[in-house]
């Protein structure tokens, strides 16, 4: 079933919440050892919550108030392990933290639970969500369901793998520099990063640049639209909601295609043929749907990499970690934590001021077009261990492992060179799967919209999946 079909079956009573939870828990039990997508499975709590949902359903039906069921009544879901869920440890993917159960839900979990979801557990993430791959020292890496030797991306990598493999029907991700779109591209999913401020549950105190926002990872545009209806306050959503409107094809649009990246000056990169094939197919499909696609030249300020890195890593510098546990951090986290602690508050403020100017200048260039188009990723999904140079067999990493943090970061920026500037600009963007390589790996395109264009992006995803 699609997520929409499952939601309808749960609402009608064709399926019970207990049946749905049991079904997905059995799949997780069977497949997660291969995939490494779940860090923690909360089966007992999920079944208890599902039984409570069934009791609610029976009571409302008896009273003739079925319409009072929450939007996502009984829907199984999982949260990435950067999100607090009451009674469950939040590891942040770090062996350097004590993994104690947290007392209450964070905003994202609380909001979706109020909409009726049943949490099945927590999914694998990179340490503190810093990287474009979900490998850490806490548990085995999250693997790509399309090729188990490949990464599922990051930081929402465990959630993307779980959705792509059918362990859950859809999932909320969070995106501060590509963390929804990168794993969506790697796993062949629709991944929408909403615009800044639309979903009231994304960032935290360590996000001074306001980069992070929550959004859906789903197998179809309609499934993503359903989750958006649960994530976005009703007064902020389009009339009738996202799902009701996702099937309407948009009017003809002017779409600018570009391979320009703000990382190219410091980290020159090659775009693999598979990424170009995906882009070419995306252009063909968009033109077939009546849209005009032309070349766009975007000029980016070469000071961007230093400023973004300062803002991106500021939070890890202030994370509370006992000195005796610092050695348990991965090399990349330890390196960027040390640099963040050595960076003055003045330097951070200068970086933030630059990024606000970068936002203004970039949106001004983008506004010559209705949407911007590029590949989601410059390369096919990378092998496990490729970024770190410390490839491993799937066991937790040994504490003595050491890697080159700067080479790791460079590889990430070359792999996903069109992601982070969207967060800096606060714009909505979507990754849409359009192509499969001869080796069976999914490849996607990214469309970046103007403020408020989330529904438009989902409508285009629906058009392309129905080609």
PATI-314424 format. One record per residue (C-alpha): x, y, z; residue in three letters. Coordinates in steps of 0.5 Angstrom, whole numbers, plus 500, padded with zeros to 3 digits. Each point is the difference from the previous one (the first is absolute). Layout:
REM residues N
XYZALA;...
***
This chain:
REM residues 467
500500500UNK;502507499UNK;500504506UNK;493504498UNK;497493499UNK;502497507UNK;498507503UNK;493499497UNK;500492502UNK;501502507UNK;495506500UNK;495495497UNK;501495505UNK;502495494UNK;507499504UNK;501501507UNK;506504503UNK;502494504UNK;500496493UNK;504506497UNK;505500505UNK;501493501UNK;501499492UNK;506505500UNK;503498506UNK;501493497UNK;503503494UNK;505504504UNK;501494504UNK;502496493UNK;504505497UNK;503505504UNK;506496502UNK;502501492UNK;498507500UNK;502503506UNK;494505499UNK;498500507UNK;504501507UNK;494499505UNK;494496499UNK;495502505UNK;495494498UNK;497499507UNK;498508500UNK;498500493UNK;495494501UNK;497503507UNK;499507496UNK;497496494UNK;495497505UNK;498507503UNK;499502493UNK;495494498UNK;497502507UNK;499507497UNK;497498494UNK;495495502UNK;498506505UNK;499505495UNK;497495495UNK;495498505UNK;498508502UNK;499501492UNK;506505500UNK;505496496UNK;502507497UNK;503502506UNK;506495499UNK;507503499UNK;502501493UNK;506494501UNK;496496505UNK;504493501UNK;505502495UNK;507496501UNK;506505500UNK;507501502UNK;504506503UNK;507501498UNK;505499506UNK;501508501UNK;492501502UNK;498499507UNK;495495501UNK;497499507UNK;503494504UNK;505498494UNK;508502500UNK;502505495UNK;507498498UNK;501506495UNK;504494497UNK;506501505UNK;504496504UNK;502506504UNK;493501503UNK;497496506UNK;494497497UNK;494501505UNK;493500499UNK;497507499UNK;494503504UNK;496503494UNK;499500493UNK;503505496UNK;496505496UNK;500496493UNK;498493504UNK;495504504UNK;497503494UNK;499493496UNK;498496506UNK;494505501UNK;498498493UNK;500493502UNK;506497498UNK;503494503UNK;508500501UNK;503494499UNK;507502502UNK;506504498UNK;504500494UNK;508500498UNK;503507499UNK;507503500UNK;503503506UNK;496506502UNK;497500493UNK;507503497UNK;501496494UNK;497497493UNK;501493502UNK;497496506UNK;506497503UNK;502501507UNK;503496506UNK;493499503UNK;498494496UNK;501497493UNK;499505494UNK;493501497UNK;501497493UNK;496501493UNK;494495499UNK;502500492UNK;507498502UNK;502498507UNK;508502498UNK;498507499UNK;498506505UNK;492502501UNK;503507501UNK;499505506UNK;498503504UNK;493496500UNK;504494497UNK;496495504UNK;494503499UNK;500500493UNK;503493500UNK;494498504UNK;495503495UNK;503497494UNK;501493503UNK;492500502UNK;502500508UNK;495506501UNK;495504495UNK;504507500UNK;504504505UNK;501507502UNK;508502499UNK;503506502UNK;505504495UNK;505505502UNK;505499494UNK;496495496UNK;498495505UNK;494498497UNK;502501492UNK;506496500UNK;497494503UNK;494501496UNK;505500494UNK;504494502UNK;494496502UNK;495502494UNK;495503504UNK;496507500UNK;503504505UNK;498507501UNK;503506504UNK;495505502UNK;502507500UNK;502504507UNK;495500505UNK;495496497UNK;500494504UNK;501502508UNK;504495502UNK;507500496UNK;506503503UNK;503501507UNK;504505505UNK;506498496UNK;497502493UNK;502507500UNK;499501493UNK;493497500UNK;502494495UNK;496495502UNK;493498498UNK;496493501UNK;497497494UNK;497494496UNK;504494498UNK;495495496UNK;499496494UNK;495504496UNK;499507499UNK;493499503UNK;503497506UNK;504506501UNK;494504500UNK;497496505UNK;506501505UNK;500508498UNK;493500502UNK;502498507UNK;506504501UNK;497507498UNK;496504504UNK;493500496UNK;500508500UNK;507499496UNK;497495495UNK;497501493UNK;493500500UNK;497492501UNK;507498502UNK;506497496UNK;497493499UNK;494503497UNK;504504495UNK;506496498UNK;496497494UNK;499506496UNK;505502495UNK;504507501UNK;499505494UNK;506500495UNK;507503504UNK;506502498UNK;506496503UNK;507502500UNK;505494500UNK;507501503UNK;506496503UNK;503506503UNK;502499508UNK;502504505UNK;505495502UNK;503499493UNK;506506502UNK;503496505UNK;498493499UNK;499499492UNK;496494498UNK;498495495UNK;493499498UNK;499492499UNK;497498493UNK;494497504UNK;499507503UNK;500503493UNK;495494498UNK;495502505UNK;500507499UNK;499499492UNK;494496502UNK;498505505UNK;500505495UNK;497496494UNK;494498505UNK;499507502UNK;500503493UNK;495494498UNK;496503506UNK;499507496UNK;506503504UNK;506504497UNK;507498503UNK;506505498UNK;507501502UNK;501504507UNK;506503502UNK;501501507UNK;506504503UNK;501498507UNK;505504505UNK;506496501UNK;500501508UNK;494496501UNK;504493502UNK;503503506UNK;494504502UNK;495494499UNK;505495504UNK;501505506UNK;492501500UNK;499492499UNK;505498505UNK;499505506UNK;495496503UNK;505494501UNK;505504504UNK;495502505UNK;497493501UNK;501497507UNK;505495500UNK;504497506UNK;508501499UNK;501493501UNK;495498494UNK;503505495UNK;504494497UNK;494496499UNK;498506494UNK;501498493UNK;506503497UNK;496505496UNK;496502506UNK;506501504UNK;503504495UNK;494505499UNK;499500507UNK;507503502UNK;500505494UNK;493502503UNK;502501507UNK;506504497UNK;496505496UNK;498506503UNK;493503501UNK;502506495UNK;502495495UNK;493496500UNK;496506500UNK;504502494UNK;498494497UNK;493500501UNK;500508497UNK;503497494UNK;495494499UNK;494505501UNK;503504494UNK;502494496UNK;492498501UNK;498507497UNK;505500494UNK;498492499UNK;493501500UNK;500506495UNK;504496495UNK;495494501UNK;494505499UNK;501501493UNK;497493499UNK;494496504UNK;505494502UNK;507498500UNK;502493497UNK;506496501UNK;502493502UNK;498498507UNK;507497501UNK;507501496UNK;501492501UNK;497494501UNK;499497507UNK;507499503UNK;502494503UNK;500499507UNK;506503503UNK;502504494UNK;500507503UNK;504498506UNK;505495497UNK;499495505UNK;495495497UNK;498495505UNK;495494500UNK;494502503UNK;502500507UNK;501506505UNK;506504498UNK;506498505UNK;502506505UNK;507500497UNK;497502493UNK;503506497UNK;499504493UNK;501506497UNK;495505502UNK;501505494UNK;500495495UNK;494497502UNK;497507500UNK;502501493UNK;497494498UNK;494501503UNK;500507496UNK;501497494UNK;495495500UNK;494505502UNK;503507497UNK;493503499UNK;497498507UNK;502505506UNK;499507496UNK;492498500UNK;500500508UNK;504506500UNK;495504495UNK;494497504UNK;497497494UNK;496494499UNK;503495495UNK;498492498UNK;504494498UNK;496496495UNK;502493498UNK;500500492UNK;506495498UNK;503493502UNK;507499498UNK;502493496UNK;502498507UNK;493501503UNK;502506504UNK;495506500UNK;502507498UNK;495506501UNK;500507498UNK;499506505UNK;495506499UNK;501506504UNK;494505500UNK;498507503UNK;497501507UNK;494497500UNK;500495495UNK;500493503UNK;494498497UNK;502502493UNK;506495501UNK;496495503UNK;495500494UNK;506500495UNK;503494504UNK;493497498UNK;500502493UNK;507496499UNK;498494504UNK;494499496UNK;504501493UNK;
***
